[in-house]
Amino acid sequence: MLFVTDQTREAHMATWTWRFEKADGAETQPAVEPEEFTTQGDAESWLGEYWKPLLAGGAEQVRLFEDATEIYGPMSLKAAEEA
């Protein structure tokens, strides 16, 4: 039988991170250093706030990961600029 406690949940909380890339998919350093996020919504809100300086700093697209699993991407930052 497996017992799950609050402490166990904390130890296994997912970490949401962004990968920043050039248009060709090569990884690049972001102009704004992100934190590690505990929810997908927090990660997406952060990107919504910082996409302009990220694009100006050379990141042209991003990928979102939950731990080591890619959730989506590549997502163009230029498309947001054109919208």
N, CA, C and O atoms as a printed pandas DataFrame, in Angstrom:
     atom_number atom_name residue_name chain_id  residue_number  x_coord  y_coord  z_coord
0              1         N          MET        A               1    0.845   -1.173    0.000
1              2        CA          MET        A               1    0.000    0.000    0.000
2              3         C          MET        A               1    0.897    1.245    0.000
3              4         O          MET        A               1    1.898    1.292    0.715
4              5         N          LEU        A               2    0.541    2.230   -0.788
5              6        CA          LEU        A               2    1.320    3.465   -0.904
6              7         C          LEU        A               2    0.606    4.570   -0.143
7              8         O          LEU        A               2   -0.585    4.806   -0.346
8              9         N          PHE        A               3    1.327    5.232    0.719
9             10        CA          PHE        A               3    0.779    6.358    1.448
10            11         C          PHE        A               3    1.379    7.639    0.893
11            12         O          PHE        A               3    2.599    7.762    0.776
12            13         N          VAL        A               4    0.526    8.584    0.555
13            14        CA          VAL        A               4    0.981    9.867    0.031
14            15         C          VAL        A               4    0.716   10.927    1.088
15            16         O          VAL        A               4   -0.416   11.101    1.541
16            17         N          THR        A               5    1.755   11.622    1.470
17            18        CA          THR        A               5    1.633   12.692    2.450
18            19         C          THR        A               5    1.918   14.017    1.772
19            20         O          THR        A               5    2.367   14.043    0.626
20            21         N          ASP        A               6    1.664   15.107    2.458
21            22        CA          ASP        A               6    1.985   16.425    1.913
22            23         C          ASP        A               6    3.472   16.530    1.598
23            24         O          ASP        A               6    3.859   17.140    0.601
24            25         N          GLN        A               7    4.307   15.933    2.451
25            26        CA          GLN        A               7    5.748   15.969    2.226
26            27         C          GLN        A               7    6.107   15.202    0.949
27            28         O          GLN        A               7    6.976   15.635    0.193
28            29         N          THR        A               8    5.447   14.074    0.704
29            30        CA          THR        A               8    5.692   13.307   -0.520
30            31         C          THR        A               8    5.282   14.121   -1.736
31            32         O          THR        A               8    5.997   14.146   -2.738
32            33         N          ARG        A               9    4.142   14.784   -1.654
33            34        CA          ARG        A               9    3.677   15.603   -2.779
34            35         C          ARG        A               9    4.694   16.701   -3.098
35            36         O          ARG        A               9    5.015   16.938   -4.263
36            37         N          GLU        A              10    5.199   17.368   -2.058
37            38        CA          GLU        A              10    6.187   18.426   -2.275
38            39         C          GLU        A              10    7.415   17.894   -2.985
39            40         O          GLU        A              10    7.955   18.556   -3.872
40            41         N          ALA        A              11    7.859   16.718   -2.611
41            42        CA          ALA        A              11    9.059   16.135   -3.198
42            43         C          ALA        A              11    8.860   15.779   -4.670
43            44         O          ALA        A              11    9.834   15.692   -5.418
44            45         N          HIS        A              12    7.617   15.574   -5.095
45            46        CA          HIS        A              12    7.349   15.163   -6.467
46            47         C          HIS        A              12    6.602   16.220   -7.280
47            48         O          HIS        A              12    6.018   15.894   -8.314
48            49         N          MET        A              13    6.608   17.464   -6.840
49            50        CA          MET        A              13    5.950   18.520   -7.609
50            51         C          MET        A              13    6.703   18.734   -8.917
51            52         O          MET        A              13    7.934   18.725   -8.957
52            53         N          ALA        A              14    5.952   18.923   -9.956
53            54        CA          ALA        A              14    6.556   19.146  -11.263
54            55         C          ALA        A              14    7.230   20.514  -11.306
55            56         O          ALA        A              14    6.815   21.457  -10.632
56            57         N          THR        A              15    8.263   20.591  -12.104
57            58        CA          THR        A              15    8.936   21.854  -12.364
58            59         C          THR        A              15    8.703   22.197  -13.830
59            60         O          THR        A              15    8.968   21.389  -14.719
60            61         N          TRP        A              16    8.211   23.386  -14.065
61            62        CA          TRP        A              16    7.927   23.859  -15.422
62            63         C          TRP        A              16    9.030   24.819  -15.832
63            64         O          TRP        A              16    9.327   25.770  -15.110
64            65         N          THR        A              17    9.636   24.578  -16.981
65            66        CA          THR        A              17   10.740   25.415  -17.457
66            67         C          THR        A              17   10.577   25.710  -18.939
67            68         O          THR        A              17    9.916   24.975  -19.672
68            69         N          TRP        A              18   11.191   26.795  -19.354
69            70        CA          TRP        A              18   11.223   27.188  -20.767
70            71         C          TRP        A              18   12.585   26.884  -21.350
71            72         O          TRP        A              18   13.603   27.021  -20.673
72            73         N          ARG        A              19   12.604   26.473  -22.601
73            74        CA          ARG        A              19   13.838   26.361  -23.390
74            75         C          ARG        A              19   13.745   27.468  -24.433
75            76         O          ARG        A              19   12.726   27.602  -25.111
76            77         N          PHE        A              20   14.787   28.248  -24.559
77            78        CA          PHE        A              20   14.817   29.390  -25.469
78            79         C          PHE        A              20   15.677   29.038  -26.670
79            80         O          PHE        A              20   16.779   28.509  -26.519
80            81         N          GLU        A              21   15.172   29.332  -27.871
81            82        CA          GLU        A              21   15.851   28.906  -29.092
82            83         C          GLU        A              21   15.882   30.004  -30.144
83            84         O          GLU        A              21   15.066   30.926  -30.148
84            85         N          LYS        A              22   16.861   29.868  -31.037
85            86        CA          LYS        A              22   16.888   30.649  -32.274
86            87         C          LYS        A              22   15.867   30.022  -33.224
87            88         O          LYS        A              22   15.308   28.971  -32.912
88            89         N          ALA        A              23   15.617   30.636  -34.359
89            90        CA          ALA        A              23   14.632   30.125  -35.317
90            91         C          ALA        A              23   14.985   28.727  -35.819
91            92         O          ALA        A              23   14.097   27.956  -36.183
92            93         N          ASP        A              24   16.274   28.397  -35.841
93            94        CA          ASP        A              24   16.699   27.082  -36.337
94            95         C          ASP        A              24   16.653   25.993  -35.259
95            96         O          ASP        A              24   17.037   24.853  -35.519
96            97         N          GLY        A              25   16.191   26.332  -34.061
97            98        CA          GLY        A              25   16.084   25.349  -32.990
98            99         C          GLY        A              25   17.294   25.262  -32.082
99           100         O          GLY        A              25   17.281   24.513  -31.105
100          101         N          ALA        A              26   18.347   26.020  -32.390
101          102        CA          ALA        A              26   19.539   26.022  -31.530
102          103         C          ALA        A              26   19.213   26.741  -30.219
103          104         O          ALA        A              26   18.622   27.821  -30.225
104          105         N          GLU        A              27   19.604   26.134  -29.100
105          106        CA          GLU        A              27   19.337   26.740  -27.794
106          107         C          GLU        A              27   20.142   28.021  -27.638
107          108         O          GLU        A              27   21.283   28.110  -28.093
108          109         N          THR        A              28   19.540   29.008  -26.993
109          110        CA          THR        A              28   20.198   30.283  -26.754
110          111         C          THR        A              28   19.916   30.729  -25.322
111          112         O          THR        A              28   18.916   30.334  -24.722
112          113         N          GLN        A              29   20.800   31.548  -24.790
113          114        CA          GLN        A              29   20.617   32.086  -23.445
114          115         C          GLN        A              29   19.558   33.188  -23.495
115          116         O          GLN        A              29   19.603   34.036  -24.386
116          117         N          PRO        A              30   18.613   33.192  -22.564
117          118        CA          PRO        A              30   17.586   34.238  -22.559
118          119         C          PRO        A              30   18.121   35.559  -22.031
119          120         O          PRO        A              30   19.012   35.587  -21.182
120          121         N          ALA        A              31   17.567   36.659  -22.545
121          122        CA          ALA        A              31   17.939   37.990  -22.079
122          123         C          ALA        A              31   17.424   38.233  -20.657
123          124         O          ALA        A              31   17.998   39.026  -19.912
124          125         N          VAL        A              32   16.358   37.559  -20.294
125          126        CA          VAL        A              32   15.786   37.637  -18.943
126          127         C          VAL        A              32   15.830   36.225  -18.381
127          128         O          VAL        A              32   15.258   35.306  -18.967
128          129         N          GLU        A              33   16.498   36.044  -17.258
129          130        CA          GLU        A              33   16.643   34.706  -16.683
130          131         C          GLU        A              33   15.354   34.294  -15.984
131          132         O          GLU        A              33   14.909   34.970  -15.056
132          133         N          PRO        A              34   14.752   33.192  -16.420
133          134        CA          PRO        A              34   13.500   32.753  -15.785
134          135         C          PRO        A              34   13.769   32.001  -14.496
135          136         O          PRO        A              34   14.885   31.553  -14.230
136          137         N          GLU        A              35   12.720   31.878  -13.709
137          138        CA          GLU        A              35   12.783   31.036  -12.525
138          139         C          GLU        A              35   12.263   29.653  -12.909
139          140         O          GLU        A              35   11.873   29.431  -14.055
140          141         N          GLU        A              36   12.259   28.736  -11.965
141          142        CA          GLU        A              36   11.580   27.457  -12.173
142          143         C          GLU        A              36   10.169   27.640  -11.633
143          144         O          GLU        A              36    9.982   28.176  -10.540
144          145         N          PHE        A              37    9.193   27.203  -12.386
145          146        CA          PHE        A              37    7.798   27.423  -12.028
146          147         C          PHE        A              37    7.171   26.133  -11.508
147          148         O          PHE        A              37    7.558   25.037  -11.915
148          149         N          THR        A              38    6.202   26.272  -10.607
149          150        CA          THR        A              38    5.534   25.099  -10.047
150          151         C          THR        A              38    4.225   24.774  -10.757
151          152         O          THR        A              38    3.636   23.720  -10.518
152          153         N          THR        A              39    3.758   25.681  -11.639
153          154        CA          THR        A              39    2.549   25.405  -12.421
154          155         C          THR        A              39    2.752   25.860  -13.854
155          156         O          THR        A              39    3.562   26.745  -14.128
156          157         N          GLN        A              40    2.015   25.253  -14.759
157          158        CA          GLN        A              40    2.057   25.653  -16.155
158          159         C          GLN        A              40    1.561   27.090  -16.309
159          160         O          GLN        A              40    2.119   27.865  -17.085
160          161         N          GLY        A              41    0.520   27.438  -15.572
161          162        CA          GLY        A              41   -0.028   28.792  -15.645
162          163         C          GLY        A              41    0.980   29.853  -15.242
163          164         O          GLY        A              41    1.056   30.908  -15.872
164          165         N          ASP        A              42    1.757   29.586  -14.194
165          166        CA          ASP        A              42    2.790   30.537  -13.769
166          167         C          ASP        A              42    3.849   30.708  -14.853
167          168         O          ASP        A              42    4.297   31.822  -15.125
168          169         N          ALA        A              43    4.245   29.593  -15.471
169          170        CA          ALA        A              43    5.249   29.651  -16.536
170          171         C          ALA        A              43    4.721   30.458  -17.726
171          172         O          ALA        A              43    5.440   31.281  -18.291
172          173         N          GLU        A              44    3.477   30.219  -18.096
173          174        CA          GLU        A              44    2.897   30.934  -19.241
174          175         C          GLU        A              44    2.669   32.400  -18.934
175          176         O          GLU        A              44    2.841   33.246  -19.811
176          177         N          SER        A              45    2.286   32.720  -17.705
177          178        CA          SER        A              45    2.123   34.127  -17.317
178          179         C          SER        A              45    3.447   34.870  -17.386
179          180         O          SER        A              45    3.511   36.007  -17.854
180          181         N          TRP        A              46    4.515   34.207  -16.909
181          182        CA          TRP        A              46    5.843   34.813  -16.961
182          183         C          TRP        A              46    6.239   35.109  -18.406
183          184         O          TRP        A              46    6.743   36.191  -18.707
184          185         N          LEU        A              47    6.010   34.150  -19.292
185          186        CA          LEU        A              47    6.356   34.354  -20.701
186          187         C          LEU        A              47    5.541   35.503  -21.287
187          188         O          LEU        A              47    6.062   36.304  -22.063
188          189         N          GLY        A              48    4.266   35.583  -20.917
189          190        CA          GLY        A              48    3.424   36.680  -21.392
190          191         C          GLY        A              48    3.942   38.041  -20.970
191          192         O          GLY        A              48    3.748   39.033  -21.672
192          193         N          GLU        A              49    4.596   38.086  -19.831
193          194        CA          GLU        A              49    5.149   39.341  -19.325
194          195         C          GLU        A              49    6.496   39.689  -19.945
195          196         O          GLU        A              49    6.809   40.867  -20.117
196          197         N          TYR        A              50    7.301   38.678  -20.284
197          198        CA          TYR        A              50    8.683   38.932  -20.694
198          199         C          TYR        A              50    9.012   38.582  -22.140
199          200         O          TYR        A              50   10.184   38.613  -22.516
200          201         N          TRP        A              51    8.015   38.250  -22.969
201          202        CA          TRP        A              51    8.336   37.810  -24.323
202          203         C          TRP        A              51    9.030   38.892  -25.147
203          204         O          TRP        A              51    9.884   38.574  -25.975
204          205         N          LYS        A              52    8.686   40.156  -24.942
205          206        CA          LYS        A              52    9.313   41.229  -25.748
206          207         C          LYS        A              52   10.808   41.344  -25.471
207          208         O          LYS        A              52   11.586   41.340  -26.424
208          209         N          PRO        A              53   11.255   41.447  -24.211
209          210        CA          PRO        A              53   12.703   41.501  -23.980
210          211         C          PRO        A              53   13.409   40.199  -24.382
211          212         O          PRO        A              53   14.568   40.231  -24.794
212          213         N          LEU        A              54   12.727   39.069  -24.268
213          214        CA          LEU        A              54   13.322   37.801  -24.711
214          215         C          LEU        A              54   13.564   37.829  -26.213
215          216         O          LEU        A              54   14.637   37.446  -26.679
216          217         N          LEU        A              55   12.571   38.283  -26.971
217          218        CA          LEU        A              55   12.705   38.385  -28.426
218          219         C          LEU        A              55   13.792   39.389  -28.799
219          220         O          LEU        A              55   14.610   39.118  -29.679
220          221         N          ALA        A              56   13.804   40.540  -28.140
221          222        CA          ALA        A              56   14.829   41.555  -28.412
222          223         C          ALA        A              56   16.223   41.032  -28.089
223          224         O          ALA        A              56   17.202   41.460  -28.701
224          225         N          GLY        A              57   16.322   40.107  -27.130
225          226        CA          GLY        A              57   17.609   39.550  -26.735
226          227         C          GLY        A              57   18.071   38.369  -27.574
227          228         O          GLY        A              57   19.143   37.813  -27.332
228          229         N          GLY        A              58   17.265   37.981  -28.565
229          230        CA          GLY        A              58   17.717   36.938  -29.483
230          231         C          GLY        A              58   16.968   35.620  -29.442
231          232         O          GLY        A              58   17.198   34.766  -30.298
232          233         N          ALA        A              59   16.079   35.424  -28.474
233          234        CA          ALA        A              59   15.271   34.201  -28.451
234          235         C          ALA        A              59   14.110   34.390  -29.423
235          236         O          ALA        A              59   13.328   35.331  -29.291
236          237         N          GLU        A              60   14.004   33.489  -30.398
237          238        CA          GLU        A              60   12.951   33.631  -31.402
238          239         C          GLU        A              60   11.792   32.669  -31.187
239          240         O          GLU        A              60   10.690   32.896  -31.687
240          241         N          GLN        A              61   12.041   31.589  -30.439
241          242        CA          GLN        A              61   10.978   30.631  -30.146
242          243         C          GLN        A              61   11.270   29.960  -28.814
243          244         O          GLN        A              61   12.397   29.987  -28.321
244          245         N          VAL        A              62   10.234   29.357  -28.239
245          246        CA          VAL        A              62   10.366   28.703  -26.939
246          247         C          VAL        A              62    9.683   27.339  -26.958
247          248         O          VAL        A              62    8.820   27.061  -27.790
248          249         N          ARG        A              63   10.098   26.501  -26.014
249          250        CA          ARG        A              63    9.458   25.212  -25.752
250          251         C          ARG        A              63    9.210   25.136  -24.252
251          252         O          ARG        A              63   10.048   25.556  -23.454
252          253         N          LEU        A              64    8.053   24.596  -23.874
253          254        CA          LEU        A              64    7.710   24.453  -22.463
254          255         C          LEU        A              64    7.876   22.999  -22.045
255          256         O          LEU        A              64    7.415   22.086  -22.729
256          257         N          PHE        A              65    8.540   22.799  -20.912
257          258        CA          PHE        A              65    8.775   21.457  -20.369
258          259         C          PHE        A              65    8.177   21.329  -18.979
259          260         O          PHE        A              65    8.235   22.258  -18.174
260          261         N          GLU        A              66    7.601   20.161  -18.709
261          262        CA          GLU        A              66    7.225   19.761  -17.360
262          263         C          GLU        A              66    8.239   18.704  -16.972
263          264         O          GLU        A              66    8.224   17.592  -17.500
264          265         N          ASP        A              67    9.113   19.052  -16.052
265          266        CA          ASP        A              67   10.274   18.224  -15.740
266          267         C          ASP        A              67   11.034   17.993  -17.056
267          268         O          ASP        A              67   11.459   18.967  -17.677
268          269         N          ALA        A              68   11.217   16.761  -17.498
269          270        CA          ALA        A              68   11.967   16.498  -18.729
270          271         C          ALA        A              68   11.057   16.280  -19.939
271          272         O          ALA        A              68   11.548   15.988  -21.029
272          273         N          THR        A              69    9.734   16.417  -19.763
273          274        CA          THR        A              69    8.780   16.150  -20.839
274          275         C          THR        A              69    8.391   17.437  -21.551
275          276         O          THR        A              69    7.923   18.386  -20.922
276          277         N          GLU        A              70    8.587   17.464  -22.862
277          278        CA          GLU        A              70    8.174   18.638  -23.635
278          279         C          GLU        A              70    6.656   18.659  -23.728
279          280         O          GLU        A              70    6.040   17.685  -24.159
280          281         N          ILE        A              71    6.057   19.772  -23.322
281          282        CA          ILE        A              71    4.603   19.924  -23.343
282          283         C          ILE        A              71    4.160   20.521  -24.669
283          284         O          ILE        A              71    3.217   20.029  -25.289
284          285         N          TYR        A              72    4.829   21.572  -25.105
285          286        CA          TYR        A              72    4.562   22.116  -26.433
286          287         C          TYR        A              72    5.724   22.958  -26.905
287          288         O          TYR        A              72    6.602   23.349  -26.136
288          289         N          GLY        A              73    5.700   23.221  -28.189
289          290        CA          GLY        A              73    6.729   24.014  -28.830
290          291         C          GLY        A              73    7.197   23.320  -30.087
291          292         O          GLY        A              73    6.865   22.155  -30.310
292          293         N          PRO        A              74    7.942   23.993  -30.894
293          294        CA          PRO        A              74    8.352   25.378  -30.653
294          295         C          PRO        A              74    7.196   26.355  -30.865
295          296         O          PRO        A              74    6.336   26.153  -31.722
296          297         N          MET        A              75    7.202   27.402  -30.070
297          298        CA          MET        A              75    6.229   28.475  -30.181
298          299         C          MET        A              75    6.999   29.760  -30.501
299          300         O          MET        A              75    7.886   30.173  -29.754
300          301         N          SER        A              76    6.647   30.366  -31.601
301          302        CA          SER        A              76    7.348   31.564  -32.057
302          303         C          SER        A              76    7.024   32.770  -31.188
303          304         O          SER        A              76    5.860   33.017  -30.870
304          305         N          LEU        A              77    8.047   33.518  -30.804
305          306        CA          LEU        A              77    7.827   34.792  -30.131
306          307         C          LEU        A              77    7.541   35.882  -31.151
307          308         O          LEU        A              77    6.917   36.890  -30.822
308          309         N          LYS        A              78    7.988   35.690  -32.382
309          310        CA          LYS        A              78    7.730   36.666  -33.432
310          311         C          LYS        A              78    6.251   36.726  -33.772
311          312         O          LYS        A              78    5.743   37.790  -34.125
312          313         N          ALA        A              79    5.551   35.602  -33.671
313          314        CA          ALA        A              79    4.121   35.565  -33.963
314          315         C          ALA        A              79    3.366   36.476  -32.986
315          316         O          ALA        A              79    2.396   37.126  -33.374
316          317         N          ALA        A              80    3.803   36.526  -31.725
317          318        CA          ALA        A              80    3.186   37.391  -30.736
318          319         C          ALA        A              80    3.398   38.859  -31.104
319          320         O          ALA        A              80    2.517   39.695  -30.904
320          321         N          GLU        A              81    4.571   39.155  -31.640
321          322        CA          GLU        A              81    4.894   40.523  -32.039
322          323         C          GLU        A              81    4.009   40.962  -33.196
323          324         O          GLU        A              81    3.614   42.126  -33.266
324          325         N          GLU        A              82    3.696   40.046  -34.100
325          326        CA          GLU        A              82    2.916   40.367  -35.299
326          327         C          GLU        A              82    1.417   40.413  -35.012
327          328         O          GLU        A              82    0.646   40.929  -35.821
328          329         N          ALA        A              83    1.005   39.880  -33.874
329          330        CA          ALA        A              83   -0.445   39.825  -33.551
330          331         C          ALA        A              83   -0.986   41.171  -33.135
331          332         O          ALA        A              83   -2.173   41.294  -32.834
